[in-house]
Amino acid sequence: MEDLLALAENVKDRESFLDFVDALAADFAAEERIERSRPSVPYGPGALGWENGSIDSFLDACTAAVRDTLRNDAGESPLGEEASWSQFARFLLWGKHYE
């Protein structure tokens, strides 16, 4: 499996962002395959660390991570005010781990 954090941190343009999204999707698909044969405990992350197994919980986690960080860091967004391909990648990566 690819190191998703390293890929997200190395996103510099549209193509590297799309490569990251492909890798994120492959990681999710791999976890689904693993979980079908060896299910993880029900109240923890899956075999590859996925906390959110549906699109709605995934997107909710993406936005919750940003909102919670804004509240905890006195309004300073980890994404900044100007969007970048790298920030979009980090936004999606938070959806994998954030509860």
N, C-alpha and C positions, 0 to 999 in steps of 0.2 A: 504494500500500500504506500501511496505517496505521502509525504509529510505535508499535510494540508496547511499548517501554520506557515511553514517555509514558503509554500506556493502563494499563499495569501500575501505574505510580506514582500514577495517579489513581483506582484502584479504591478505593471507599469503602463499598460495600454489595453486596448480592447481585446486584442488577441490573447494576451496573457490572462486577462480576466476570464475569457471564454474557456481557456485551458483549465483555469482554476475551477470553474463551474462544472466542467466535465469531470474533473477529479473528485469533486465533492459528490456529484451524483454517483460516480462509480463506488466511492466509499460507502455511501448509503446502500447501494445495491448489494455490495459485498456483505455488509452487516446483516441485511435481510436474509441472505443465503445462510450465513452462519447461524442466525437466530432460529431459522427453520429446523436446523439439525441439532442445535444445542442451545436451547433458550436460556437467556440470562435471568437473574432474579427479577421479579416483576417491578420492584420499586428502586431500581438503580439504572445506570446507563447500560446500553447494549454492549455487545462484544467489542465494537470499535469505538465506543464512547458516545454513541448517539443517545441523547436524552429525549429527543422529539421525533416520533415516528410517523407523524401525519403532517400534511402541508400546513394545516391551520396552527398546530402547536409549534411547528418549525418557525413560521412567520411571526407568530406571537412572541416566541423567544428572541428572535432577531430584534424586534422593536422594543421588547422589555429590557434587553441588555443595554440598549442606547438610553432609554428613558431612565433606568435605574442609575446608570453612570452619570447622567446629567444631574440627578437629584443628589447623589453622593459626592460629586466633585464641584459643587456650587455652580452648576450650569455650564461647565466646560465639557463640551462634547468630545468623545474619543474619535468621532468622525470629522470634526472640524466643521466649518461653515461652508467650505467649498468642496463639492463632491469630486472624488477621483475614483478611478478604476480600483485602486488598492483599497480605498475605504469601502467600496461596494463589496469587495471580496471579504473583508473583515466582518462586515455586517452579516453576510450570509454564513460565515464560519461560526459566529456566535450562536446561530440557530441550532447548530449541532450540539453544543454543550450547555447552553444556558437553560435554566428551568423556569 
